[in-house]
């Protein structure tokens, strides 16, 4: 937020735990969900988690699409599937780029060795 200022008023929250009232998840999932929510809802942009980092948050590793609470609607499930799919694509893309860099390094070293022989 370009217009955000540290001098903006601050209010005490009522706790994010209330947002999860009635959602049946285990304690570990609840801890991870609260951690992610608190990072997403930071007012200061410098302290707020980025979208990319949010997609890699451990909460998404714990969510089982088969056992999600009935309180979530179909749109929420579709969004979660989209997030998990995109996360997998990002991880695969990064792995591919790392593999390409390794191959390039190997090729460069092989060329250097051939030039010195």
C-alpha positions, 0 to 999 in steps of 0.5 A, spaced: 500 500 500 503 506 497 499 510 502 500 506 508 503 510 514 506 507 520 502 513 524 496 510 522 491 508 528 492 501 531 487 497 534 487 491 539 485 485 535 480 480 538 484 474 536 484 470 529 482 464 533 475 466 532 475 466 525 476 458 526 471 457 531 467 451 528 472 449 523 474 442 525 481 441 524 487 438 528 491 442 533 497 442 528 493 445 522 490 450 527 497 453 529 499 453 522 492 456 519 493 462 525 500 463 523 499 464 515 493 468 517 497 472 521 502 473 516 497 475 510 493 480 515 499 484 517 498 491 515 505 493 514 507 491 507 514 490 509 512 485 514 506 482 510 508 475 507 508 475 499 504 471 495 509 466 493 511 465 500 504 464 502 503 459 497 509 455 500 507 456 507 507 449 511 499 450 512 498 447 505 502 441 506 497 439 512 491 440 508 487 434 506 482 435 501 478 429 502 477 431 510 476 439 509 470 441 514 463 441 511 463 449 513 468 450 507 464 451 500 465 449 493 468 455 491 473 455 497 475 448 495 476 450 488 481 455 490 485 451 495 486 446 489 488 452 484 493 454 490 496 447 491 496 446 483 500 453 482 504 451 488 506 444 485 507 448 478 512 453 481 516 448 485 517 444 478 519 450 474 524 452 480 527 445 480 527 445 472 531 451 472 536 448 477 537 442 473 538 447 467 543 451 471 547 445 473 547 442 466 549 449 463 555 449 469 557 442 467 557 444 459 561 450 461 566 446 465 566 441 459 568 446 454 573 449 459 576 442 460 576 441 452 580 448 451 585 447 456 587 440 453 
